[in-house]
Amino acid sequence: MSIVIRSDQLMGNPPKAAPYAPGRQLYRANFNDGNKASLAGEVTAGGTGLVVAPWEGGANNFAVQSSTVVRGAATGSINVGLPLLGIGALMEWDVVALPANAPLYLDLFASTIGGSPDVYRLALNPSGNIQLYQRVSGTQTQLTSTAPVAVGDRVGVRWVGGLLSAFVNGIEVLKAFTSAVNPNGYARLSAGSSTTGFAVDTLAIDIY
């Protein structure tokens, strides 16, 4: 048996399930306290070792319905995000419903909340799979093939130390090596105007 302890010093490639040291930024949120027309302005969960912060973004872009995050009333592209300050991060969500027509993106290190910033992203596709991408200077590049995902799975995207990874139920299923995006900015949910029908829940963001 081995025991891994994460110190309060920065680590180049921390183990995914290592214990957390005091002072790390850790966001958690579920969405079971009632429907909301807009996720923007809502705060993440409080608790021991957690950072509480409000979601930033356009009003009504994303809504909370039936204890999950869904598309709001806004048309066009939609984004909400939380600030990321660190040298790496892992973001995870539960898939409650797959998107229709176009992907829902889980973005790390977006340099702005809206618009088309440089970003690492996991695409949750209507066809029931995920892929990893990066967008740099306005050009989006697919970095990996696909991996299957289904309703009820927990999906995650992590970048640390030059390794971009996708997880399904805690297991790494895709990876690419890249350091093209500056590791700060926002963790986002992002979608285009034709992305509908999705629902996600139970956010966790761990900032290394």
Secondary structure as UniProt FT lines:
FT   TURN            16..17
FT   TURN            22..23
FT   STRAND          25..29
FT   TURN            40..41
FT   TURN            48..49
FT   STRAND          56..57
FT   TURN            59..60
FT   STRAND          62..65
FT   TURN            66..67
FT   STRAND          68..71
FT   STRAND          78..85
FT   STRAND          88..97
FT   STRAND          104..110
FT   STRAND          119..124
FT   TURN            126..127
FT   STRAND          129..136
FT   TURN            137..138
FT   STRAND          139..142
FT   STRAND          147..148
FT   TURN            151..152
FT   STRAND          154..160
FT   TURN            161..162
FT   STRAND          163..168
FT   TURN            169..170
FT   STRAND          171..177
FT   STRAND          184..191
FT   TURN            193..194
FT   STRAND          199..207
//
